[in-house]
Amino acid sequence: MTKKEPKFSELWASQVYRILKGDKEYIAAHVRRKYADRDIEPKGPGEYVGMKQEVRYEMTTDTDPDSDTYNQRIPLEVTVYDQTGREIKQKVQSGIDWILTDEANATNLERYRKLVGAMPDPHGATQFYWMLGRHEKYQAYDVEEFFDTPMSKIRDTLIRKRLVIKGKKKKDVKESEESE
C-alpha cells in the first residue's frame, strides 16, 4: 500500500525561510507531517515545500560521429556492474540544485503562517530565517515581522547593521577605537 501524500494543512514547519533571489521574494519550509496538535511524524528527515530538487550531472562533449548528439554536450556516463555482473550505464551526478517554487505573495505567506507552531521535545518551536544570498542566513525572532515585512526592507536593515570600514586596516581601526 502506498503512503498517502499529506495535504498542506496537515504539515508542521520546523523551519520557514524567506528568500531573496535577485528581485524576487520566495518562501519555503522544512516540514513534517502533523497528525494532531502535539503529534508529528518523528521518524525520517522530513521534507521541503516551496522548493524542489533538480539533479545536476557532469557534462562531456559527444565524440561519436555516428551519434545523434555528435559534438554536443551530454551527461557523462560510466559503466558499473550489479551483483549479477550485468553491465549498467549510469550518469555521473555532480550535485543538486534547489529550485524555488513558491513566491512570497499574500496567499503563500498566509498558507505558510498556518504551518507555524510549537511541538514537544525534541522538535521545539518553528524557527524563521531570512536568506539574502546563498550563504547569508539570518534568524528572525518576531513572527509578525517575519511574515509582514518586505524582504527589501529587511535586506536594507541587515546590511546597515554590518560593520563596513573602507580604506582602513584592522590595526588602524583598533587605534582609532582606543583613542576615542
N, C-alpha and C positions, 0 to 999 in steps of 0.2 A: 504494500500500500504506500503510495507516495504522500509526502508530507504537504499539507495544505499551506500555501503562501499566506502569511498574515496580512490583514488589512492595515492601512496606515494608522488607524485609530487603535490598533492592538499592539503598538510598539511603545517602548520607553527608550529615551535617548540618554546614554551615559555622557556623551559629548555632543555639543552643537557648534558648528563652525559657520561664521560669516566670512566670506572670502571675496577679496577684491582682486579681480584679474583684468588688467587693462582698465577700461572704463566701466566694466560690468560688475555687478554685485551678485554673488551666488550664496546659497545656503545649503548645508549638508549636515548629516549627523551620523554618529555611530550608535546603532540601536540594538536592542534585544527585544524578544517577544514578551509582552506583558499579558499575564493571564488574569490577574486581579490587581487591586490597588497596591498591594505589597508583595506580589508574587510574580517574579520574572524568570525567564529561562536562564539558569545558572551555567549551563554547560555550553561549550563551544566559544568561538571567538567573537560572536556577534556579526553584524554586517553593516554596510554603509548604505544610506539612502541619500539621494541628491547627487550621486556620482557613480560612474561605472568604470570598470577596468577594461583596458584595451592592451593586449599583449603586443610588445614590440619585438621584432626579430632582427637578427644580424642580416645585413644585405650583402650581396655579391653580384657581379656582372656575369650574365649568362654567356658562356663562351662556346656553346654547342651550336654550330651553324645550321643543324637540322631542326633546331627547336623553334617554336612559335615566338619565344621570348628572347631570341638571339640579340645580344648587345643591350639588353635591358636589365635593370636592377631587379633581382628576385631574392626571396628569403634564402639564406644559406641552409642547406640540408646536410645532415650527417647520417651515416649508416650505423644503426645499432642492431643488436641481436637480442631476441627474447630468450626465455629459458629453454625453449624447444630448439633454438638455433635458427629460427626464422629471421630473415633479414627485414628490417623496418627502417624506412626513411623518416627522419624527424627534423623539423625546423629548429634552428638554434635560437633560443629566446635570449634577448639582450636586456629585457626589462619590462616594466608595466607602466603604462600611462594612465593617470586618473582623469577621466573626462567629467567635468562638472555639468550637471543636467538641470538643476533647479535654480532659476533666477530668484533673487531676493525681492520679489514683489509682495504686495499686501496679502494676497491669497496664500502664498507659500509661507510667509512669515507667521501667519495665523495658524496654518497647519503644523508647523514645527513647534510653535509655542505650546501646543497641546501634548507634545512628547515629553515635556519637562516634568520632573518630579523627583522625589527622594525615595530611595529603596533601602531595605535593611542591609546591614553589613554582609558582605564586603563591598557592595556596589556603591553605596552612598548617594549623593545628590548629583544632578546633572551639572556638568561643567561647561562653560561657554568660552569660546575662543574667537578672536578676530585674527584673520590671516591677511597680511598686506602683501606678502610675496611668498616665494617658495619656502623661505626659511625664517620669515618673520611672523611669529605667533605670539599673541598677547592674550592673557587670560582676562576675561571680563567678570566682574563680581556682582553687577547690578543687572538683573534680568530685564527690567523695563528699558534701561539704556541700551542693552544688547539688541533687543528687538525693535526699538523705536527710533534709534539714532542712525542716520545715513552713514555709510562707510566712508564717504568723502570727509565728513566732519571728524570721524574717529581717526582717520589717517592724519589729518592736519594736527589734531590734538596730540597724537602719539609721536609724530615726527618732531613737533615743537618741544616735547619733553626730552628728546635725546640731546645729549651734550655734544655740540659740534664746535670745535675750535680750529679755525683755519689759520695757517701761517705760523703756528707756534708749536714748538717741540714740547714733549711732556715735561722736560726739565724747566723750560720757561714758564709753563703753566703752574708748576709747583711753586716756583719762586714768586710768581705774581700772587698766588693764593696766600703764601706766608707773609708777604709784605702788607696784605690787607688786614 
